[in-house]
Amino acid sequence: MKSLSQLDPSVELFTENLSIGYPQKPDPFIVQKELNLQLRKGEMICVAGPNGVGKSTLLHTLAGLQNPLAGKIVLHGQNLSSYSMTEKAFLLSLTLTDRIQVDKMTVWELVAMGRYPHTNRFGKLHTSDLEIIERSIAQVHLEDKKKWLLDNLSDGERQRAMIAKVLAQATPILLFDEPTAHLDLTNRVSTMLLLKNVAKSCQVSVLLTTHELEMALQLADQIWLMHPDGVDIGTPDEVIAKGSLQHIFQSDLFSFDPVSRRFIIHPVKETNASPLEIKK
């Protein structure tokens, strides 16, 4: 029986009946179960949903940082667990929102770390590596700060530097946990457009978690909309047509308008109560 990757060569990674969560006694804590997901070349997939539904846990599991509780993850025709750390470094890359703690490292040096899987045991960088490093820095608009120490950058600039490191690694699968966190509006838009362009022009799979739902609906090829009972999967049009957004993000404070693809804040009712007396 042929695997999914053999039947569809555009599939870089897929899962079968995947359960994710945390091992504990007497029973594991299951965050999501029976997930059947696919990452394809040339697509940008946005993982969205309320806090606590397992977005980051899913990303960590797909990257091999956490073991699945059940099911399997197949990467390039092999079970993810069969790859060594070095082998995985050639196939997928990951950037997290956690603030990295490093002393005396420049932007250029951080981005150059993305090339280390491609170098020899001495870490020698060749002309082609240097060109990729410079291009990756330029893609996130940090050319004028490539010699700056990371400690001297803003949170947003550090985030862009981390994205550049992933771009420099040049893997067929790029995973990002909240890549637009800490960024202002202009840089949030430019970052999402950059990742969309990278997916298309380089024919790689880009998977990112995000709270930028309205932007994801405009740019994503697919939405994985996570909720406590599973994941709704489809194009933005399909997810909207299913009513998934309206169902998952129910609130007295706002509602989703499928025509404008926007969340509309409801008018605040006037009250004579003080702010401390208003119930949340």
Beta strands, then each sheet from edge to edge (+ up, - down):
strand 1: 11-22
strand 2: 29-35
strand 3: 38-40
strand 4: 44-48
strand 5: 70-75
strand 6: 78-79
strand 7: 92-95
strand 8: 173-177
strand 9: 205-209
strand 10: 222-227
strand 11: 230-234
strand 12: 254-257
strand 13: 262-265
sheet 1: 2+ 1- 3+
sheet 2: 2+ 1- 5+ 6-
sheet 3: 7+ 8+ 9+ 4+ 10+ 11-
sheet 4: 12+ 13-
end
